Amino acid sequence: MLQTGETLLECPKDDAFLLKFLRGRKFDVHRAFKNVKKYFEVRRDNPEMFGALGLHGVPFDVACRVHRLVAVSRKTDPEGRGVIMCKTGGWRPDMCSLNDFFRIAILYAEHLILREEFQMKGIVAVLDLNHLSPYHLIHYTPSVIRTFISLVQVSAKSQIWSKIRFFGYNLEELHKLVPEDVIPEEHGGTLESYDYDLVKEELIAEDSYFQKINSYGYRTATEESTHL
């Protein structure tokens, strides 16, 4: 067992969970287990982002249905990847906390990566920086950006910086990677308006999965002694 020596790590051992990481690393067992450890390390080190993660732990209706800050597309990009859209420049603290904004994006990413095709193809995120202003810099501090990068790297297949693209106002270049008919209307595309009721139903159906994942992770030495 690769987990030998990781006495403080408790993780699921069911096929669905393990295959999720194996597919993401092309069935390289050692790389997959390394990513499992990194996944739970990030969860351990960022409890404010992952604690009680699930539909009932985020302000879904306010942030998504009312302000439409985060959405996922019902279509894939040309490479078959799942697509998440975030209105990074449209966020304000009166809409929801910055942590909740990130938590919703993480929840959507976890939701997509449950699908087998995205475990192999991956996910692309479109961050809309329109309306980004010096005001946002008060909140998007270097430490916040570092936290965001650490969260993204959990599912990244290679160096994350090599995959970042800035398009400015050149939407034609963006649409070469993510066609406008993949992006919902409320996020600047031509795809029919996003169905928040449907994704909410899907997240409700996945609630038991999130509860299970939230119960796993790295124990403290005290918890391990008690467990033994």
C-alpha positions in Angstrom: 0.0 0.0 0.0 1.3 3.4 -1.0 -0.3 4.9 2.1 2.1 3.1 4.3 4.0 5.8 6.3 1.1 8.3 5.9 -0.4 7.3 9.2 -2.2 10.6 9.7 -4.0 10.5 6.3 -7.4 8.9 6.1 -8.8 8.9 2.6 -11.6 7.0 0.8 -10.6 3.7 -0.8 -13.5 3.1 -3.0 -13.0 2.7 -6.8 -14.8 5.9 -7.8 -12.5 8.1 -5.6 -9.3 6.4 -6.5 -10.1 6.3 -10.2 -10.7 10.0 -10.2 -7.0 10.6 -9.3 -5.7 7.8 -11.4 -7.4 9.1 -14.6 -6.1 12.5 -13.9 -2.5 11.2 -13.8 -2.9 8.7 -16.7 -2.9 5.7 -14.3 0.5 6.5 -12.9 -0.1 5.2 -9.4 2.8 7.1 -7.7 1.8 10.4 -9.3 -1.9 9.8 -8.5 -1.1 9.1 -4.8 1.1 12.2 -4.7 -1.9 14.2 -5.9 -4.2 12.6 -3.3 -1.8 13.7 -0.6 -1.6 17.2 -2.1 -5.4 17.4 -2.3 -5.9 16.6 1.4 -2.9 18.8 2.4 -4.6 21.8 0.7 -7.9 20.9 2.4 -6.1 20.7 5.7 -4.2 24.0 5.3 -7.3 25.9 4.1 -10.2 24.9 6.4 -11.9 28.3 5.7 -12.2 27.2 2.0 -13.0 23.5 2.5 -14.8 23.2 5.9 -18.3 21.9 5.4 -18.0 22.3 1.7 -21.2 21.5 -0.1 -24.4 23.2 -1.4 -25.7 23.9 2.1 -22.3 25.5 3.1 -22.3 28.3 0.5 -24.7 31.2 -0.4 -25.6 29.5 -3.7 -28.8 31.4 -4.5 -27.4 34.9 -3.7 -24.0 34.5 -5.3 -25.1 32.4 -8.3 -28.8 32.9 -9.1 -29.0 36.6 -8.1 -25.5 38.0 -8.9 -24.5 35.2 -11.3 -20.8 35.3 -10.1 -20.0 31.7 -11.0 -21.5 29.2 -13.6 -20.5 26.1 -15.4 -21.3 25.4 -19.0 -23.5 22.6 -20.2 -21.1 22.3 -23.2 -17.4 21.5 -23.3 -14.6 23.4 -25.0 -13.2 22.0 -28.2 -10.8 19.8 -26.2 -13.6 18.2 -24.3 -12.9 20.0 -21.0 -15.4 21.2 -18.5 -15.8 25.0 -18.4 -16.3 27.2 -15.3 -16.9 31.0 -15.6 -16.2 33.4 -12.7 -16.9 37.1 -12.7 -13.8 38.0 -10.8 -14.1 41.7 -11.5 -17.9 41.7 -10.7 -17.5 40.4 -7.2 -18.3 42.8 -4.3 -18.3 42.0 -0.6 -21.9 43.0 -0.2 -22.8 40.1 -2.6 -20.9 37.4 -0.5 -17.6 37.1 1.3 -14.5 36.5 -0.8 -14.1 33.1 0.9 -17.6 32.2 -0.2 -16.9 33.3 -3.7 -13.9 31.0 -3.8 -15.8 28.2 -2.1 -18.5 28.3 -4.7 -15.9 28.1 -7.5 -14.2 25.1 -5.7 -17.6 23.4 -5.3 -18.3 23.8 -9.0 -14.9 22.4 -9.8 -15.4 19.4 -7.5 -18.9 19.0 -9.1 -17.4 18.8 -12.6 -14.5 16.6 -11.8 -16.9 13.9 -10.6 -17.6 13.2 -14.3 -15.3 10.7 -15.8 -14.6 12.6 -19.0 -13.4 15.6 -17.1 -11.2 13.5 -14.9 -9.3 12.7 -18.1 -9.7 15.9 -20.1 -9.6 18.4 -17.3 -11.3 21.7 -16.6 -10.8 25.2 -18.0 -11.7 28.3 -16.0 -12.6 31.7 -17.6 -12.0 34.5 -15.2 -13.9 37.7 -16.3 -11.8 40.6 -15.0 -14.2 43.2 -16.5 -14.9 46.0 -13.8 -11.7 45.0 -11.9 -10.5 48.1 -10.1 -8.0 49.3 -7.5 -10.8 48.6 -5.0 -10.5 44.9 -5.6 -6.8 45.0 -4.7 -7.7 45.6 -1.1 -9.3 42.1 -1.2 -7.2 40.3 -3.9 -4.0 40.4 -1.8 -0.9 38.4 -2.6 -1.8 35.9 0.1 -5.2 35.5 -1.4 -3.8 34.9 -4.9 -1.3 32.4 -3.5 -4.2 30.5 -1.8 -6.1 30.5 -5.1 -3.1 29.2 -7.0 -2.6 26.4 -4.4 -6.3 25.4 -4.8 -6.0 25.3 -8.6 -2.8 23.3 -8.5 -4.6 20.4 -6.9 -6.2 19.6 -10.2 -3.5 21.0 -12.5 -1.8 18.4 -14.8 1.4 20.5 -15.3 2.9 23.8 -14.4 -0.2 26.0 -13.9 1.5 29.2 -15.1 2.1 27.7 -18.5 -1.6 27.4 -19.0 -2.7 30.9 -18.0 -3.7 33.2 -20.9 -4.7 36.9 -20.7 -6.9 38.2 -23.5 -7.8 41.7 -22.4 -10.6 42.9 -24.7 -9.7 40.5 -27.5 -12.6 38.2 -27.2 -11.9 36.7 -30.6 -8.7 35.1 -29.2 -10.7 33.9 -26.2 -13.3 32.3 -28.4 -10.7 30.4 -30.3 -10.1 28.5 -27.0 -13.6 28.7 -25.5 -16.2 29.4 -28.3 -18.9 31.8 -27.4 -21.6 29.2 -27.9 -20.1 27.4 -24.9 -20.4 30.4 -22.6 -23.9 31.2 -21.2 -25.5 34.6 -22.2 -25.1 36.0 -18.7 -21.3 35.5 -18.9 -21.0 37.2 -22.4 -21.6 34.2 -24.6 -24.4 33.0 -26.8 -25.4 29.7 -25.1 -28.9 29.8 -23.7 -29.2 31.2 -20.2 -27.8 29.1 -17.4 -30.1 26.7 -15.6 -29.4 27.3 -11.9 -32.3 25.0 -10.9 -30.8 22.0 -12.7 -27.3 22.5 -11.2 -28.8 23.0 -7.8 -30.6 19.7 -8.1 -27.3 18.0 -9.1 -25.5 19.5 -6.1 -28.3 18.3 -3.8 -27.9 14.8 -5.2 -24.1 15.0 -4.6 -24.5 16.1 -1.0 -23.7 12.7 0.4 -20.5 12.7 -1.6 -19.4 16.0 -0.2 -20.3 15.0 3.4 -18.2 11.9 2.9 -15.2 13.8 1.6 -15.4 16.3 4.4 -15.1 13.5 6.9 -11.7 12.4 5.5 -8.3 14.0 5.5 -5.2 14.4 7.7 -5.8 13.7 11.4 -3.8 15.5 14.1 -1.4 13.4 16.2 -3.9 13.7 19.1 -6.8 12.4 16.9 -4.6 9.5 15.7 -3.8 8.5 19.3 -7.5 8.6 20.2 -8.3 6.6 17.0 -5.8 3.9 18.0 
